[in-house]
């Protein structure tokens, strides 16, 4: 019985300590910040979130001993590069093609640099979600991506043949609840910034520790007692 009462007393102390913490100024501040972060996340994730990726490979190179030739529209190419551009909806809500800015305003499009020397483009059905009805329409500064619906986790892919190996393709445009389209981070980038972020955090914590240690040493003996 004594052991049971002692356990009950300990539990009440723990509950009281937890309650006092969450009702303190620090606890209230943490709850307020958490509510703001959760609210912002729910608002952010419940919208269409468009991300894009690019991947460039050497399609044919004159440096190799090729047993084949590449002819596009009757012209033979010795050096040619292939870039795959993938547009993905990472959000929870679908995006209707009717809600996208029209041509002449800010349509969702693959921006093709002038120095890319684009040779050919096609909607790549091997990396496009089969349920999407989509199309690529050439305009002055690139290729407009037309589609019916881009549901959550759906993607549209394009393959572009070009002569400049250093050409950088990006996706731009706007739509209802979509103000910008950002590049998806690769695993390499995530690891890079994670390590740098952790390193920066350790440096800050170390500096804080050294500063506090220095302050304690500078204090008179009477103040430390």
N, C-alpha and C positions, 0 to 999 in steps of 0.2 A: 504493500500500500504506500509506504514512504517513497519507494522508487517511482511509483506511478504519479504521486503528487509532485515529486521533483521534476519529472519529465513534463508534466503539465505546466509547471512554473517556468521551465526553460522555454517551452513553446510560446507561452504568453509573452515572455521577454523578447523573443525573436520577432513575434508578430508586432509587438509594440515598437521595437526598433525599426522595423521595415516601415510601419505606418508613419513614425516620426520623420523618417528620411523623406518619404514621398510627399509629406505635407510641409516639409521645410522649403526654404527658398530655392535651394539647390535642386530638390526633387521636382518642385513646381516648374523650374526652368527647363529641366530635362524633359518633363512631360509636354511642355509647350513646344519645345524644339522638335520632339518626336512626332507630335501631332501635325506640325507644319510639314515635316519631311514626308510623312505618310500621305498627307493630303496632296502634296505636290506630286508625289510618285503616282498616286491613283489618277490624278488629273492628266499626268504626262503619258502613262502607259495606256490609258483608255482612249487614246487618239491614234490615228494612223501615224506611224513613225517610219519614214522612208530612209533606208540606208543603201549604199551602193558599194560594190567591190569591182576592182579591175585586175586583170591578169594578162600579161603580155608574154608571148613566146615567139621564138624564131620559126616562121612557117617554112621558109626555104632560104638557104644561105649559099652564096657563091664560094664560100670558103670550104664547103663540103664537096665530096665527089658524089653528086646526085645522079641517080639512074632515072630520074623523072624530071619533067618540066612543069612549070606553072603558067598557064595561059588564062588571062582574065579579059573577056571581051575582045579576044583576038590579039592581045598583047602579051608577050612573054616577059616574065619577071625573074631576075636572078636572085634578088634579095627582097624578101617580103616578110612582114611580121603580122601576127594575129593577136588582137586584144579582145578578150571577152569582158563585157560589162554586164554586171548583174544588179538589178534593182529589186530590193526586198522590202516587204512591209513587216517591220518588227513590232508594231503596236498591236493592240487588242481589237481595234475597230477596222472595218473594211473601208477602202477608198473607192468611190465610184468615179469612173472616167468622166461622168458629167460634171463632177465637182472640180475638175482640173482647169486651171487657167487656159484660155483659148490661145490659138496661134495668133501672134501679133501682140500678146501681152506677156505672160511668163509661163508657157507650157512646160510640162515635165519633158526634158530632152537630154540627150547625150551631147555634150558640147565637144565638137570636133575641132581641134586646133588647125589653123590654116597650114602650118608646116607639117602636119601629119601625113599629107599626100595620100589621102584615103583612096583606095582602089576599088573596094567592094564592101558591102555591108549586108547583113541578113539577120532576121529574127532567129535566134538560136533555140530551136525547139528541144534540143537535148538538155538545156538547163532552164527552160521555161516551164512553169507549172502547167500541166496539160489542160486544166479546167479554165484557163484564161483565154479569152479572145483578145488578141493584141496585134499590133502592127507598128512598123517603123515608117515614119514619113519624113523625108529629107526637107530641111529648111536651110536658110542662109548660114546659120552658125552651128548646125548639127543635125541630129536625128530626133524628131519628136516621138515619144513613146505613147502610143494610143492603146487604150484597153477598156474593157467593160467594167470589171471589178477587180480590185487588188485586195484580196482578203488577207487576214492575218497569216503570216508565215508563207504567203505566196511570193513568187518571184518571176521576173521577166528578164531574159538574157538576150544579149546581142553580140554577134561576132563581127569584128571589123578588121579587114585586111588593109594594111598601110605600109608605106615605104620607110617612114622615119621611126627608128627603134626607140627614140626618146620621147615620142609623143605621149602626152598625158591627157587622158580622157576623164571627164567628170560629168556628173549628172546634176542638173539644176532645174528649178521650177518651183511652182507653188500650187496649192489647191486648198480646198476647204479644210481648216484645222491643220494645214501643213504649210509652214512658213519657210522651211529650209530642208534640204536633203543633204545629209552628211555622209562622209565616207566611213564604212565599217572598219573598225580596227582589226588588224591581223593578230594572230597569236604572238608573233614576234614583237609587235608594238605593245601589246598588253604586258608581256613579260618585261620589256624594256622599261616602261613607265612604272610598273609595279616595283621593280628593283630600285629605280631611282627614287620613287616615293618612299619606300621603306628606308633607304639610305638617308634621305633628307630628314625623315622623322627621327631616326637614331641620332643624327647630328644635332638636331634641335634639342632633343632630350638630354644629350650629353652636355651641351652648352648650358642648359638650365641647371643641370646638376653641378657643373663646375662653378657657375655663378653663385649659386646658393652656398656651396662649400667655401668659396672665397669670402662671401659676406659673413659667414659664421666665424671665419678666422679673423676677420677685421674687427668683429665686435669685441668690446672690452670684456674681461673675465667676469665682471659684476653682472653684466647684461645676460651672459650665458648661463649664469647660475640660477 
